[in-house]
Amino acid sequence: MHINEDQLKKLLIENNLLTEDKFSDYQKEAAESKVDLQTLLISKKVVSDRDLTKLYGEEIGIRYVDLSEVQVDKKVLKNLPEKIARKYSTVVFEVGEDGKFSLAMSDPEDIQATQFIKKKFGKSLKIFITSQTEIDYVLDQYKAEFSEEISKAIQENKEISIEEEELEDTATADSVREIVQEAPIARAVNIILEYAVKSRASDVHIEPRETFIQVRYRIDGVLRDTMTLPRQILPSIVTRVKILSNLRIDEHRIPQDGRIKLNLAGKNISIRVSTLPVMDGEKVVMRILDESTKAASLEELGFRGLALGIIKKNLHRAHGMTLVTGPTGSGKSTTLYSLLTLINDIGVNISTVEDPVEYRIPGVNQTQVNTAVGMTFASGLRALLRQDPDVIMVGEVRDKETAEMAIHAALTGHVVLSTLHTNSAAGALPRLEDMGSEPFLIASTVNTVIGQRLVRKLCPDCREEYSLDGKGLEKIICDFGLKEELLNIETGDKEKKKLNDLGLESKDIESVKASIGKKSILQILEEETELLDKVSEKTGREVRQEIFTKTDPRSCRSKLGKTDKFSLKLYKPVGCNKCEQTGYKGRLGIYEVIEITDEMGSMIVRKASEEELVEEAGKTGFINMYQDGFTKVLGGITSIEEIIRVTQE
């Protein structure tokens, strides 16, 4: 799809993506660099290929279809031969019950293509528009299945399998390099990576076992066994990966780290490679990073309500520190990148020191840690302070020196963003003390602490409604101190305000209303007349506190009475082809956010415990990750089992 400059200008200006002056600047830049204007705007991330296609479709009256996560049935796909599909950049992705074919085209205004397609399919046709990237993704599905392709590559590779002993001799390294670059094994590695990208895997594990090679993908935070390969091709596989990542192919005794840049399935992919000698050979782990992905907004990450307001307010203060905490793989770096994107502006000098630089952000000065030459977080941070920064991002506070430098930077008028490995938001403050930072300095520099975990989202295509009752319902009521403000949902602005105070947006309210049975749980709590009498006098913040005050299970159960007549309607995972039978697709954050108030600062100075800090935070509406997760369970976004898995197990 190529849009002429006049149409392009109209689309971007009318949708407030560019001003007329800015568009003229890009026109000049494109002319000077002899680059197509549309390509330049997409590369500069003024607009994504997908969004531009969608806007263009609206302009010419053709519906847009998102094919990026569609697994098209092979029989449906083959209604159009691969050669024709590639020639005209079009694919058949669905055949309706009425026998009509649904086609996606990157350029529906290509007269030659549309005439040919209409001649072949006649009137039984529905045409949609999609981006070329998404067309390329579906075109790849013409290929054979994963296991078939790998098996074919391995079969072709039998004649040139490389024994481990050959690689011990450094004299053979050049010849091995030549063999592996041309061998079918190179195709096998590409197939493994391509399917990892298509499966939305974050990591690929190639693990040697005694008699076979195990390949596993980490998808939505969980490792899945993908396939096994013959043991004899391990040296070839490892060597191919090392060649791609510029590692020494004759070194097998020590760990090595490298990086690969590839274009896979129409996406620019950066792959972080780590090799490790283990008992049965060399293990390879590859972290996949999609460089074409734009940083998500805080709302898209799952921040809502009071927590979102706290973050935005403190992020725009003139100085101070925002810390993101959580275990490895909990999405801390993603949150940091979203925070940086939120404040990234031409008038702000943002500098980072990271290990590694995972995503490139236009307009941000990003520095890679290199301990081999003495470039550590502390030394990098010290150098950044001489670079006239407004905002500094330190990938991780690991030691006393880095902590002291970060606090010093926040004290001297800079906004500092960083991460800490702690299990909760409140735990970050004692952790800084343990590193040797003075409590009075922590109290005066830290503005906000975010604790987080990642939970899997229910697949919207196969999730199933069910009723939670009996002991399960009793546990939910007791764990959350649920009151009628949350469960007796009627219509009207008053009730909607109560839900918004919980961090639930208007679009979730209908889902929550639908999740409650005809008999409200309020009926169970009718004995609590004192609470019911004074509810209407409470402010939104007080209501929020009341709902999320933990109740002693024993006293709670004594008031509940029989619960067998009542139920709460939630959703559970089922499994379908679109989520590979897991019941989950994608991930979302659950969060707890603590704002360091004056009172909390005084408590930090007198070295209050983590429990005391949480209790104080509760007075201003703090809810923990478990509780935040439950609001997302009520919205049908995830399951209660998933919340329990990441917060309590």
Number of C-alpha atoms within 10 A of each C-alpha: 19 13 15 10 13 8 11 17 18 14 19 18 14 10 10 10 13 18 14 12 9 11 18 13 11 17 19 12 15 17 11 9 10 10 12 14 21 22 13 18 17 15 13 12 15 14 17 17 20 19 14 21 23 19 18 22 19 14 13 11 11 17 17 22 19 15 18 17 14 14 14 19 14 13 12 15 21 15 16 19 12 18 10 14 22 14 9 18 22 29 26 24 22 19 19 11 7 7 10 15 21 17 22 27 26 23 22 22 13 12 10 10 19 17 11 13 19 14 10 12 14 12 10 14 18 18 19 20 27 31 26 20 17 23 24 22 21 23 20 14 17 16 12 12 11 15 15 11 16 22 15 14 19 20 12 14 19 13 9 14 19 20 13 15 8 14 19 14 11 12 11 12 17 11 9 19 17 10 18 22 16 10 20 20 26 20 18 21 17 17 18 21 23 16 16 21 21 17 16 17 22 21 24 25 20 24 21 23 18 9 11 16 21 18 19 22 27 19 20 20 17 13 15 15 12 16 15 16 19 14 16 16 21 24 20 26 19 19 25 26 24 24 16 16 19 13 19 12 20 18 14 18 11 10 14 17 16 17 17 17 15 14 11 20 22 15 17 15 20 21 24 19 22 20 21 17 16 15 10 14 20 20 21 23 20 23 17 22 19 18 17 16 14 15 21 16 15 19 11 12 19 19 21 20 15 19 22 16 12 16 21 14 11 19 22 12 13 12 21 27 27 24 24 25 28 23 15 12 11 19 19 26 21 16 21 21 20 19 21 22 19 16 15 17 12 9 8 13 16 24 24 24 26 21 15 13 15 19 18 15 17 11 14 18 15 19 19 17 20 14 11 7 7 11 16 18 29 23 16 20 23 16 12 21 19 8 12 11 18 18 27 26 25 24 22 22 22 15 14 16 15 21 23 20 18 28 22 18 25 26 19 12 16 23 26 28 27 24 24 26 19 19 15 25 28 23 21 23 25 19 14 21 17 12 16 14 18 15 19 15 18 25 20 20 25 24 26 23 26 24 29 25 26 25 26 22 23 27 24 16 15 20 22 16 14 13 17 16 17 14 11 12 18 20 15 16 20 19 18 17 18 20 22 18 22 21 18 17 20 11 10 8 9 11 16 18 15 19 25 18 20 27 21 21 16 12 9 19 19 13 15 22 19 17 22 21 16 12 13 16 24 19 13 18 19 15 13 13 9 9 14 15 9 9 15 11 9 11 12 16 16 15 21 26 19 19 18 21 16 16 15 11 14 9 10 18 16 9 13 18 12 12 16 11 10 20 22 21 17 25 22 23 22 17 19 15 12 18 19 12 14 15 22 29 22 15 20 21 24 27 27 23 27 26 21 21 17 11 12 19 23 16 18 25 15 11 16 15 14 17 11 15 22 19 11 17 20 17 12 16 21 23 24 20 21 20 23 24 30 20 20 23 23 25 23 25 26 29 25 19 12 20 24 14 11 17 18 8 6
